[in-house]
């Protein structure tokens, strides 16, 4: 029974540390206190974080590689529309999951997968509209909706890059339509 309580307390301290409810120095002290100086749980945590930067930078690099890969799929392959749409949709889903994973970790890099996801969604939407409705008005509407979405998400989530890019995109689209 005592071991169960200790494990519960240790897991709670890990939760506090991960969610920054207490400073990490306090959490390390409490972990050392409850593990009786063994530091088994603290060492496991530090070892998992030591291999984490390589995985993190690799995942960011692969996420950024999705945008040129999307252009490659759309413009330089002879695949059918269903295969292209499926592949681009999988890119959107993968980068979307990467965004939510980084957002849950409260990473300051979470805006990169968000921007890649939104760019890939824009490419997918443009590709579908151009294939099914060769109509410029439908294309302008889709682009306007996307740029408005970018501005709205940038405003609500305090991502200044996204807000500015949404406003600039909407402004350029408006100027292009008027002229």
C-alpha positions as CSV (number, residue, x, y, z in Angstrom):
1,X,0.0,0.0,0.0
2,X,2.8,2.4,0.8
3,X,4.5,1.7,-2.5
4,X,1.3,2.5,-4.3
5,X,1.1,5.8,-2.6
6,X,4.7,6.6,-3.4
7,X,4.2,5.8,-7.0
8,X,1.1,7.9,-7.1
9,X,3.0,10.9,-5.6
10,X,5.9,10.4,-8.0
11,X,3.6,10.4,-11.0
12,X,1.9,13.5,-9.7
13,X,5.2,15.2,-9.3
14,X,6.0,14.3,-12.9
15,X,2.7,15.7,-14.0
16,X,3.5,19.0,-12.1
17,X,6.9,19.1,-13.8
18,X,5.6,18.4,-17.3
19,X,2.8,21.0,-17.0
20,X,5.0,23.5,-15.3
21,X,2.8,23.8,-12.2
22,X,5.9,23.9,-10.0
23,X,9.4,25.0,-11.0
24,X,11.5,22.0,-12.2
25,X,14.0,22.5,-9.3
26,X,11.2,21.9,-6.8
27,X,10.0,18.9,-8.7
28,X,13.5,17.4,-8.9
29,X,13.9,17.9,-5.1
30,X,10.6,16.3,-4.4
31,X,11.4,13.4,-6.8
32,X,14.8,12.9,-5.0
33,X,13.0,13.0,-1.7
34,X,10.3,10.4,-2.6
35,X,12.6,8.1,-4.5
36,X,15.0,8.2,-1.4
37,X,17.8,9.6,-3.5
38,X,17.8,6.7,-5.9
39,X,16.7,9.0,-8.7
40,X,15.5,6.1,-10.8
41,X,12.5,8.1,-12.1
42,X,14.6,11.3,-12.6
43,X,17.3,9.4,-14.5
44,X,14.7,7.8,-16.8
45,X,13.3,11.2,-17.5
46,X,16.7,12.8,-18.3
47,X,17.7,9.9,-20.5
48,X,14.4,10.2,-22.5
49,X,15.0,13.9,-23.0
50,X,18.6,13.3,-24.1
51,X,17.5,11.5,-27.3
52,X,14.6,13.8,-27.8
53,X,16.4,16.7,-29.6
54,X,17.4,14.5,-32.6
55,X,13.9,13.2,-33.0
56,X,12.5,16.7,-32.6
57,X,14.7,18.3,-35.2
58,X,14.1,15.4,-37.6
59,X,10.4,15.7,-37.2
60,X,10.5,19.4,-37.9
61,X,12.7,18.9,-41.0
62,X,10.3,16.2,-42.3
63,X,7.3,18.4,-41.7
64,X,8.9,21.3,-43.6
65,X,9.7,18.9,-46.5
66,X,6.0,18.2,-46.9
67,X,5.4,21.5,-48.8
68,X,7.8,20.9,-51.7
69,X,6.7,17.3,-51.7
70,X,3.1,18.5,-52.1
71,X,4.1,20.6,-55.2
72,X,5.9,17.6,-56.5
73,X,2.8,15.4,-56.1
74,X,0.5,18.0,-57.8
75,X,2.5,19.3,-60.7
76,X,5.2,16.7,-61.5
77,X,3.5,13.3,-61.3
78,X,1.1,11.5,-63.6
79,X,-1.1,10.1,-60.8
80,X,-4.9,10.3,-60.9
81,X,-6.9,12.9,-59.0
82,X,-7.9,10.3,-56.4
83,X,-4.4,9.3,-55.7
84,X,-3.2,12.9,-55.5
85,X,-6.0,13.9,-53.3
86,X,-5.4,10.9,-51.0
87,X,-1.7,11.7,-50.7
88,X,-2.2,15.4,-50.1
89,X,-4.9,14.5,-47.5
90,X,-2.5,12.2,-45.7
91,X,0.1,15.0,-45.7
92,X,-2.5,17.3,-44.1
93,X,-3.4,14.7,-41.4
94,X,0.2,13.9,-40.6
95,X,1.3,17.5,-40.3
96,X,-1.9,18.2,-38.3
97,X,-1.1,15.5,-35.8
98,X,2.4,16.9,-35.6
99,X,1.0,20.3,-34.8
100,X,-1.3,19.0,-32.1
101,X,1.5,16.9,-30.6
102,X,3.8,20.0,-30.4
103,X,1.0,22.1,-29.1
104,X,0.2,19.6,-26.3
105,X,3.9,19.7,-25.4
106,X,3.6,23.5,-25.4
107,X,6.5,23.8,-27.8
108,X,7.4,27.2,-29.2
109,X,7.9,25.5,-32.6
110,X,4.3,24.4,-32.9
111,X,3.6,27.2,-35.4
112,X,5.7,25.5,-38.1
113,X,3.6,22.4,-38.5
114,X,0.5,24.6,-38.3
115,X,1.7,26.7,-41.2
116,X,2.7,23.6,-43.2
117,X,-0.7,22.1,-42.5
118,X,-2.6,25.2,-43.7
119,X,-0.4,25.6,-46.8
120,X,-1.0,21.9,-47.7
121,X,-4.7,22.4,-47.1
122,X,-4.7,25.4,-49.4
123,X,-2.8,23.5,-52.1
124,X,-5.3,20.6,-51.8
125,X,-8.3,22.9,-52.0
126,X,-6.9,24.8,-55.0
127,X,-6.1,21.5,-56.8
128,X,-9.6,20.1,-56.2
129,X,-11.3,23.3,-57.3
130,X,-9.2,23.6,-60.5
131,X,-9.9,20.0,-61.3
132,X,-13.6,19.9,-60.8
133,X,-14.7,23.5,-61.5
134,X,-12.4,25.4,-63.8
135,X,-14.0,28.6,-62.5
136,X,-12.0,31.5,-61.3
137,X,-14.7,32.7,-59.0
138,X,-14.7,29.4,-57.1
139,X,-11.0,29.6,-56.8
140,X,-11.1,33.1,-55.4
141,X,-13.8,32.1,-52.9
142,X,-11.7,29.1,-51.7
143,X,-8.6,31.2,-51.4
144,X,-10.5,34.0,-49.6
145,X,-11.9,31.4,-47.1
146,X,-8.4,30.0,-46.5
147,X,-6.8,33.4,-45.9
148,X,-9.7,34.4,-43.6
149,X,-9.2,31.1,-41.7
150,X,-5.5,31.9,-41.4
151,X,-6.2,35.3,-40.0
152,X,-8.8,34.1,-37.6
153,X,-6.5,31.3,-36.3
154,X,-3.6,33.6,-36.0
155,X,-5.7,36.0,-34.0
156,X,-7.3,33.5,-31.7
157,X,-4.1,31.5,-31.0
158,X,-1.8,34.5,-30.9
159,X,0.4,33.3,-33.8
160,X,1.5,36.6,-35.3
161,X,3.1,35.0,-38.4
162,X,-0.2,33.3,-39.3
163,X,-2.2,36.5,-38.7
164,X,0.1,38.6,-40.9
165,X,0.3,36.0,-43.6
166,X,-3.5,35.6,-43.7
167,X,-4.0,39.4,-43.9
168,X,-1.4,39.8,-46.6
169,X,-2.8,36.9,-48.6
170,X,-6.3,38.3,-48.4
171,X,-5.0,41.7,-49.4
172,X,-3.1,40.3,-52.4
173,X,-6.1,38.3,-53.5
174,X,-8.3,41.4,-53.2
175,X,-5.8,43.5,-55.2
176,X,-5.6,40.7,-57.9
177,X,-9.3,40.5,-58.2
178,X,-9.8,44.3,-58.4
179,X,-7.1,44.8,-61.0
